[in-house]
Amino acid sequence: MKTIDVTAPYDGARIGEVPVSTGPEVEAALRTAHALYRDRDGWIPTPRRIEILRNAAQLIRERRDELALQSAREGGKPLPDSRIELDRAVDGIEVCIEVLRTETGGVIPMNINPASAGRVAFTQYEPIGVVVAVSAFNHPFNLIVHQVAPAVAAGCPVIVKPASATPLSCFAFVDILHQAGLPKDWCRAMVPDSRDLGTTLVTDGRVAFFSFIGSAQVGWTLRSKLAPGTRCALEHGGAAPVIVAADADLDDALPRLAKGGFYHAGQVCVSVQRVFADAGIADEVAARLGVLGDAMKVGDPGEPDTEVGPLINHREVDRVHQWVSEAVDAGARLVSGGEKVSDSCYKPTVLFDPPGDALVSAREIFGPVICVYPYTDMDEAISRANALPVSFQAAVFTRNLDTALRCFRRLDGTAVMVNDHTAFRVDWMPFAGARESGHGVGGIPHTIHDMRTEKMMVLRSDEL
């Protein structure tokens, strides 16, 4: 059996291995999953699915510290944040259970005109079919939960492909589901041995739903190749904008912005990246963000006091440094950071007023870099915030209700946070990118909805 080694992004240490799947193995998994879906008598009843999910949540609780350390080592997210990720995973599974217990279909009005006389109608949910999920590296455990647990809740057979850099957490969660009572054929983790084979897995005609978290280039390309009838949800990235009004409480705002921009070394799809601050306070905003970044401990994600870990690989460190250097050469003022800590880590960096066409302004940095832009007209700042082809979550810091509402109405983000950073999320809320940032709506209840079909019965009787 062929395997790949998994190495820690911080120091390159080998931390595990996972099997690599060949073409016949991928075909067997698809064939088996499709056969499970077609056998309605073999579908897992809702009470049993709830029991399996409850068992899985308890197993994660029992293994929390072990799983958090594994996630931190393979993905580079600092251990305290990885522990929070494991707690979120448990909560996400419990959200799945809540959905199963409370959302069971509805009644369609009948008997209200001659055409509907003598009839009653209702809907119930059924699994959509085989789910194939492709995931990203930056939240290696919780992203898998977001894609796989809803499929289990919906009653769908699921095949999940983790990021090749961070597969251990995925295989661990799938193994937990099996230990919790889910038959192995109902959920399989696979790392295809080539990109072409991965595309074959996704685009097979037996796939009913495709769940993707990753880069826009890959996501849109795969969507264009899906078989007719395959539904999908794509979650890409953004370059999250923040408006800081002149009346903002900076003592409250700046620690939040620093956390939202430097958390997980900026490797978050809604990480704070572009801060548009009133010209009267912009220098102070940039300077204080720089101080906060300089105070953060950068290093080994397995240490309990590390605040900023490594980027996922050395190439990403080099790319981030190149983008920062090019912005400085083009006129941006380097407030703080701007250099490598090591081959794997980059200092939290603040840039003041980089040009609009600089890569740090025009594209998602996916690194620990915050750009601060002064503005004199808020509507012009909002226009600049909306100027990119990506659109995800946005934020405004102000003490004025009208200012908050003006930004909410005019910012293009699918969610606008007031007095909080752009990376805020709880797992039951809708989470969706617009334009190039994605397709469909994430968030566990919404994902379960996508993975089910609503089937209606209309019953006619002369007794009605």
ZITASUL-V661031 format. One record per residue. N is the residue number from 0. SS is DSSP state (hx for helix, st for strand, lp for the rest). PSI is psi in whole degrees, -180 to 180 (NA if undefined). BURIAL is 1 if it has 16 or more other ideal C-beta (glycine too) atoms within 10 Angstrom, else 0. Layout:
N:SS:PSI:BURIAL / N:SS:PSI:BURIAL
This chain:
0:lp:129:0 / 1:lp:141:0 / 2:st:165:0 / 3:st:144:0 / 4:st:145:0 / 5:st:127:1 / 6:st:152:1 / 7:lp:130:1 / 8:lp:-23:1 / 9:lp:-50:1 / 10:lp:4:0 / 11:lp:6:0 / 12:lp:141:0 / 13:st:126:0 / 14:st:-2:0 / 15:st:-176:1 / 16:st:156:0 / 17:st:154:1 / 18:st:151:1 / 19:lp:136:1 / 20:st:139:1 / 21:lp:174:1 / 22:hx:-49:0 / 23:hx:-34:0 / 24:hx:-39:1 / 25:hx:-43:1 / 26:hx:-41:0 / 27:hx:-40:0 / 28:hx:-43:1 / 29:hx:-44:1 / 30:hx:-44:0 / 31:hx:-45:1 / 32:hx:-42:1 / 33:hx:-39:1 / 34:hx:-38:0 / 35:hx:-42:1 / 36:hx:-39:1 / 37:hx:-21:0 / 38:lp:87:0 / 39:hx:-31:0 / 40:hx:-21:0 / 41:hx:2:0 / 42:lp:145:1 / 43:lp:121:1 / 44:lp:153:0 / 45:hx:-46:0 / 46:hx:-37:0 / 47:hx:-39:0 / 48:hx:-41:1 / 49:hx:-43:1 / 50:hx:-44:0 / 51:hx:-45:1 / 52:hx:-41:1 / 53:hx:-43:1 / 54:hx:-42:1 / 55:hx:-43:1 / 56:hx:-41:1 / 57:hx:-39:0 / 58:hx:-38:1 / 59:hx:-43:1 / 60:hx:-44:0 / 61:hx:-29:0 / 62:lp:17:0 / 63:hx:-52:1 / 64:hx:-42:0 / 65:hx:-47:0 / 66:hx:-37:1 / 67:hx:-42:1 / 68:hx:-41:1 / 69:hx:-45:1 / 70:hx:-42:1 / 71:hx:-43:1 / 72:hx:-41:1 / 73:hx:-28:1 / 74:hx:-19:1 / 75:lp:-2:1 / 76:lp:132:1 / 77:lp:149:1 / 78:hx:-43:1 / 79:hx:-40:1 / 80:hx:-32:1 / 81:hx:-34:1 / 82:hx:-40:1 / 83:hx:-39:0 / 84:hx:-40:1 / 85:hx:-39:1 / 86:hx:-40:0 / 87:hx:-37:1 / 88:hx:-44:1 / 89:hx:-46:1 / 90:hx:-38:1 / 91:hx:-40:1 / 92:hx:-39:1 / 93:hx:-32:1 / 94:hx:-40:1 / 95:hx:-45:1 / 96:hx:-42:1 / 97:hx:-41:0 / 98:hx:-44:1 / 99:hx:-33:1 / 100:hx:-18:0 / 101:hx:-19:0 / 102:lp:103:0 / 103:lp:19:0 / 104:lp:-169:0 / 105:lp:177:0 / 106:st:134:0 / 107:st:129:0 / 108:lp:129:0 / 109:lp:174:1 / 110:lp:35:0 / 111:lp:-6:0 / 112:lp:173:0 / 113:hx:-38:0 / 114:hx:-31:0 / 115:hx:8:1 / 116:lp:144:0 / 117:lp:26:0 / 118:st:152:1 / 119:st:143:1 / 120:st:143:1 / 121:st:164:0 / 122:st:152:0 / 123:st:163:0 / 124:st:144:1 / 125:st:154:1 / 126:st:144:1 / 127:lp:-29:1 / 128:lp:-155:1 / 129:st:130:1 / 130:st:132:1 / 131:st:126:1 / 132:st:135:1 / 133:st:126:1 / 134:lp:171:1 / 135:lp:173:1 / 136:lp:-20:1 / 137:lp:-23:1 / 138:lp:77:1 / 139:lp:-22:1 / 140:lp:-50:1 / 141:hx:-33:1 / 142:hx:-38:1 / 143:hx:-41:1 / 144:hx:-42:1 / 145:hx:-30:1 / 146:hx:-37:1 / 147:hx:-44:1 / 148:hx:-41:1 / 149:hx:-35:1 / 150:hx:-43:1 / 151:hx:-44:1 / 152:hx:-42:1 / 153:hx:-16:1 / 154:lp:23:1 / 155:lp:136:1 / 156:lp:141:1 / 157:st:138:1 / 158:st:128:1 / 159:st:133:1 / 160:st:111:1 / 161:lp:167:1 / 162:lp:139:1 / 163:lp:-21:0 / 164:lp:-24:1 / 165:lp:59:1 / 166:lp:-15:1 / 167:hx:-42:1 / 168:hx:-37:1 / 169:hx:-50:1 / 170:hx:-34:1 / 171:hx:-43:1 / 172:hx:-41:1 / 173:hx:-41:1 / 174:hx:-37:0 / 175:hx:-42:1 / 176:hx:-42:1 / 177:hx:-43:1 / 178:hx:-30:0 / 179:lp:-7:1 / 180:lp:-1:0 / 181:lp:125:1 / 182:lp:141:0 / 183:hx:-35:0 / 184:hx:-16:0 / 185:hx:-15:1 / 186:st:122:1 / 187:st:136:1 / 188:st:134:1 / 189:lp:140:1 / 190:lp:97:1 / 191:st:151:1 / 192:lp:2:1 / 193:lp:161:0 / 194:hx:-38:0 / 195:hx:-39:0 / 196:hx:-36:1 / 197:hx:-41:1 / 198:hx:-39:0 / 199:hx:-42:1 / 200:hx:-47:1 / 201:hx:-39:1 / 202:hx:6:1 / 203:lp:142:1 / 204:lp:-15:0 / 205:lp:-6:1 / 206:st:124:1 / 207:st:-32:1 / 208:st:133:1 / 209:st:121:1 / 210:st:125:1 / 211:st:133:1 / 212:st:120:1 / 213:lp:-156:1 / 214:lp:150:0 / 215:hx:-40:1 / 216:hx:-46:0 / 217:hx:-43:1 / 218:hx:-48:1 / 219:hx:-35:0 / 220:hx:-46:0 / 221:hx:-39:1 / 222:hx:-39:1 / 223:hx:-16:0 / 224:lp:2:0 / 225:lp:150:1 / 226:lp:151:0 / 227:lp:132:0 / 228:lp:-17:0 / 229:lp:125:1 / 230:st:163:1 / 231:st:161:1 / 232:st:129:1 / 233:st:129:1 / 234:st:113:1 / 235:lp:-148:1 / 236:lp:-174:1 / 237:lp:-166:1 / 238:lp:74:1 / 239:st:129:1 / 240:st:148:1 / 241:st:133:1 / 242:st:124:1 / 243:st:107:1 / 244:lp:163:1 / 245:lp:-26:0 / 246:lp:10:0 / 247:lp:147:1 / 248:lp:97:0 / 249:hx:-30:1 / 250:hx:-32:0 / 251:hx:-40:0 / 252:hx:-44:1 / 253:hx:-42:1 / 254:hx:-34:0 / 255:hx:-43:1 / 256:hx:-40:1 / 257:hx:-44:1 / 258:hx:-45:1 / 259:hx:-24:1 / 260:hx:-33:1 / 261:hx:-12:1 / 262:hx:133:1 / 263:hx:38:1 / 264:hx:34:1 / 265:hx:9:1 / 266:lp:61:1 / 267:lp:136:1 / 268:lp:-17:1 / 269:lp:28:1 / 270:lp:142:1 / 271:st:123:1 / 272:st:-46:1 / 273:st:109:1 / 274:st:115:1 / 275:st:108:1 / 276:st:141:1 / 277:st:137:1 / 278:lp:-28:0 / 279:lp:-19:0 / 280:lp:-1:1 / 281:hx:-43:1 / 282:hx:-41:1 / 283:hx:-42:0 / 284:hx:-48:1 / 285:hx:-45:1 / 286:hx:-44:1 / 287:hx:-35:1 / 288:hx:-39:1 / 289:hx:-42:1 / 290:hx:-44:0 / 291:hx:-42:1 / 292:hx:-42:1 / 293:hx:-28:0 / 294:lp:-11:0 / 295:lp:137:1 / 296:lp:124:0 / 297:st:132:1 / 298:lp:-139:1 / 299:lp:118:1 / 300:lp:-16:1 / 301:lp:-10:1 / 302:lp:139:0 / 303:lp:-18:0 / 304:lp:6:0 / 305:lp:134:1 / 306:lp:-29:1 / 307:st:118:1 / 308:lp:-163:1 / 309:lp:164:1 / 310:lp:168:1 / 311:lp:-28:1 / 312:lp:170:1 / 313:hx:-32:0 / 314:hx:-38:0 / 315:hx:-37:1 / 316:hx:-45:1 / 317:hx:-40:0 / 318:hx:-47:1 / 319:hx:-44:1 / 320:hx:-38:1 / 321:hx:-44:0 / 322:hx:-42:1 / 323:hx:-46:1 / 324:hx:-41:0 / 325:hx:-38:0 / 326:hx:-42:1 / 327:hx:-43:1 / 328:hx:-29:0 / 329:lp:-2:0 / 330:lp:-7:0 / 331:lp:148:1 / 332:st:126:0 / 333:st:111:1 / 334:st:-41:1 / 335:st:162:1 / 336:lp:-135:1 / 337:lp:20:1 / 338:lp:160:0 / 339:st:141:1 / 340:lp:-35:0 / 341:lp:-174:0 / 342:lp:-22:0 / 343:lp:-14:1 / 344:lp:148:1 / 345:st:140:1 / 346:lp:140:1 / 347:lp:129:1 / 348:st:138:1 / 349:st:128:1 / 350:st:140:1 / 351:st:120:1 / 352:lp:54:1 / 353:lp:154:1 / 354:lp:151:0 / 355:lp:-25:0 / 356:lp:2:0 / 357:lp:149:1 / 358:hx:-35:1 / 359:hx:-19:1 / 360:hx:-30:1 / 361:hx:-16:1 / 362:lp:163:0 / 363:lp:123:1 / 364:lp:-38:1 / 365:lp:45:1 / 366:lp:174:1 / 367:lp:67:1 / 368:st:128:1 / 369:st:132:1 / 370:st:133:1 / 371:st:127:1 / 372:st:125:1 / 373:st:146:1 / 374:st:153:1 / 375:lp:-16:0 / 376:lp:119:0 / 377:hx:-40:1 / 378:hx:-35:0 / 379:hx:-37:0 / 380:hx:-41:1 / 381:hx:-40:1 / 382:hx:-41:0 / 383:hx:-38:1 / 384:hx:-33:1 / 385:lp:1:0 / 386:lp:-14:0 / 387:lp:159:1 / 388:lp:-7:0 / 389:st:153:1 / 390:st:116:1 / 391:lp:-119:1 / 392:st:148:1 / 393:st:175:1 / 394:st:159:1 / 395:st:138:1 / 396:st:119:1 / 397:lp:158:1 / 398:lp:3:0 / 399:lp:123:0 / 400:hx:-42:0 / 401:hx:-39:0 / 402:hx:-44:1 / 403:hx:-45:1 / 404:hx:-36:0 / 405:hx:-45:1 / 406:hx:-41:1 / 407:hx:-42:0 / 408:hx:-30:0 / 409:hx:-24:1 / 410:lp:141:1 / 411:lp:-7:1 / 412:lp:149:1 / 413:lp:-15:1 / 414:st:138:1 / 415:st:119:1 / 416:st:135:1 / 417:st:119:0 / 418:lp:37:0 / 419:lp:161:1 / 420:lp:166:1 / 421:lp:-18:1 / 422:lp:8:1 / 423:lp:138:0 / 424:lp:139:1 / 425:lp:154:0 / 426:lp:-1:1 / 427:lp:-5:1 / 428:lp:157:0 / 429:lp:141:0 / 430:st:106:1 / 431:lp:138:1 / 432:lp:143:1 / 433:st:170:0 / 434:st:-128:1 / 435:lp:-5:1 / 436:lp:-4:1 / 437:st:-177:1 / 438:st:131:1 / 439:lp:-175:1 / 440:lp:126:1 / 441:st:-168:1 / 442:lp:133:1 / 443:hx:-48:1 / 444:hx:-35:1 / 445:hx:-36:1 / 446:hx:-42:1 / 447:hx:-42:1 / 448:hx:-43:1 / 449:hx:-29:1 / 450:lp:10:1 / 451:st:157:1 / 452:st:143:1 / 453:st:114:0 / 454:st:131:0 / 455:st:140:0 / 456:st:131:0 / 457:st:119:0 / 458:st:123:0 / 459:st:134:0 / 460:lp:140:0 / 461:lp:-13:0 / 462:lp:-8:0 / 463:lp:NA:0
